[in-house]
Amino acid sequence: MAAIYKTEAGGEAVRARYREFLDRWPLPHDEIRVPTREGETFVVACGPATAPPLLLLHGSGANAAMWMGDVLSWAAHFRVFCVDMIGEPGLSAPSRPPLASEAHALWLDDVLADLSLDRVSIVGESLGGWLALDYATRRPGRVERLALICPGGIGRQKNFLLKAFPLLLLGKWGRRRMREMVLGRATADPTPAQRQFGNFVSLIFANFRPRMDKLPVFSDAALARLTMPVLALLGGRDVLLDSVETKRRLKAHVPHAQIVFRPEAGHYLRERTAPILDFLEG
């Protein structure tokens, strides 16, 4: 199994910083370690135990900490399960099974079984959006509602590495510039919490080895299996994915999908908490 960090010391630094964020989780929560066929999976659960279940799948190079700005709102209405995806810089196993297989759907089957969840709503962002789509097209009967934030697998994946590779040779400045291209510029006067999270992202970028394989594109027939309510939030200036093509294919093959297209936005979308909650509540 290939190492997902450049050095073990770098991996330890990322995990230690992540633990600091978990210690500051904005509301009472449970930390659950789920055994799966791909190794242990770490899940942060919060919200009323009797509320409808909501599964969150983060993007590449991230972990459950990316949802800290959303869970206060969503956990007032749902039992929220923030899953650290395998092969990513969280506390789950470093396993990276082939994307062009049923492996990730089987992994999520294991996660849901251990959590005693039969049917869930899912929110997925970027790579997490691809995983959410992969599961929903293979197990449509188990997905109540599907909210996608700049998801992979529908529109063309752009060759961002051609632009990013030279920046990686420029040290700290280059990594910051690459991060800005994907996530957008930081606010002019960030709060201490925003500054801490930005530093965490920089630490991950400096030490983590992201997946280099292209995301498989879902066929027209697969998209047609998305019979559940679907919401897609897309940024017109996404440097990683062709959001115009994503919009076109969703309209053609998932005609009931609600599509919010923000022409000036990039790959990372702010102001998503409220519209996603409105959609999840139906």
Secondary structure, 3 states (H helix, E strand, C coil): CCCCECCHHHHHHHHHHHHHHHHCCCCCEEEEEECCCCCCEEEEEECCCCCCEEEEECCCCCCHHHHCCCHHHHCCCCEEEEECCCCCCCCCCCCCCCCCCCHHHHHHHHHHHHCCCCCEEEEEECHHHHHHHHHHHHCHHHEEEEEEECCCCCCCECCCHHHHHHHHCCHHHHHHHHHHHHHCCCCCCCCHHHHHHHHHHHHHHHHECCCCCCCCCCCHHHHHCCCCCEEEEEECCCCCECHHHHHHHHHHHCCCCEEEEECCCCCCCCCCHHHHHHHHCC
